[in-house]
């Protein structure tokens, strides 16, 4: 594969990770375990010089990074407790 195709594949994998976490409520510990397994799989396949499985593990790793990025960006703000309550102006 050319470098541009790999880059597009990695960008799509990242977007798929964001999409999966936004559709399904996945806990952060599962994402950490997934990232660790993908990193180990990438290392093993890179060490054994198997290019196809290393590329697949890299795509899965970037999907995990997209999932992790969406989870760390969703932080509650100071106004979250005011939603659904009525406020009176004085």
Long-range contacts (C-beta under 8 A, 24 or more apart in sequence): 1-55, 6-55, 9-55, 9-59, 10-58, 10-59, 10-62, 13-59, 13-60, 13-62, 13-63, 13-66, 14-62, 14-63, 14-65, 14-66, 14-69, 15-66, 16-63, 16-66, 17-62, 17-63, 17-64, 17-65, 17-66, 17-67, 17-68, 17-69, 17-70, 18-66, 18-67, 18-69, 18-70, 20-63, 20-67, 21-66, 21-67, 21-70, 21-71, 22-70, 26-67, 26-71, 28-68, 28-71, 31-64, 31-67, 31-68, 31-71, 32-68, 34-60, 34-64, 34-67, 35-61, 35-64, 35-65, 35-68, 38-64
